[in-house]
Amino acid sequence: MKLKCPICKEPTDSETTEEFPFCSKRCREHDLGNWATGKYKVSAPIMDESELEELMADEPTKSKAAEDEDE
């Protein structure tokens, strides 16, 4: 797969570049530094907190149902 490095925009290839999707170790470490310093952030949660609460509430029921099937 051929893409441009997200840091310096140089072409990079998944078949030839060990640091893919980055073009070099320097760009990979620069990206890691951006995450570590808070330059990047996830803008919104992947799922609504109420959905997570529903999943957690359903989990004991699912576990019990799986145990009943095993017996």
C-alpha positions in Angstrom: 0.0 0.0 0.0 1.4 3.4 -0.9 0.5 6.5 1.1 2.0 9.8 2.1 3.7 10.1 5.5 1.3 11.9 7.8 4.1 14.0 9.2 6.3 15.2 6.3 4.0 14.1 3.3 6.8 12.1 1.7 5.7 9.0 -0.2 5.9 5.7 1.8 5.2 2.1 0.9 4.0 -0.6 3.2 6.1 -3.2 1.3 9.4 -1.3 1.5 9.2 1.0 4.5 9.7 -0.6 8.0 8.2 2.4 9.7 5.0 2.5 7.6 2.8 4.5 7.6 5.6 6.9 8.4 8.6 7.4 6.1 11.2 7.2 8.8 11.8 6.6 12.5 12.1 10.3 13.0 8.6 10.9 11.7 7.2 8.0 13.7 8.8 9.5 16.9 7.5 13.0 16.0 4.0 11.6 15.8 4.4 9.8 19.1 5.6 13.1 20.7 2.5 14.9 19.3 0.3 12.4 21.1 2.3 12.6 24.3 2.2 16.4 24.5 -1.6 16.5 23.8 -1.3 18.0 20.3 -3.6 15.3 19.1 -6.8 14.3 20.9 -9.9 12.2 20.2 -12.6 14.7 19.5 -15.6 12.6 20.6 -16.2 9.3 22.3 -16.6 6.3 20.1 -19.9 5.5 21.8 -22.3 7.3 24.0 -21.8 6.7 27.7 -25.4 5.6 28.1 -24.7 2.9 25.5 -21.7 1.7 27.5 -23.8 1.6 30.7 -26.4 -0.5 28.8 -23.7 -2.9 27.7 -22.3 -3.2 31.2 -25.8 -3.8 32.6 -26.4 -6.6 30.0 -23.1 -8.3 30.6 -24.1 -10.3 33.7 -27.1 -11.6 31.8 -25.0 -12.6 28.8 -22.5 -14.3 31.0 -25.2 -16.3 32.8 -26.8 -17.3 29.5 -23.4 -18.6 28.3 -22.9 -20.6 31.5 -26.4 -22.1 31.1 -25.6 -23.2 27.5 -22.4 -24.9 28.7 -24.3 -27.1 31.2 
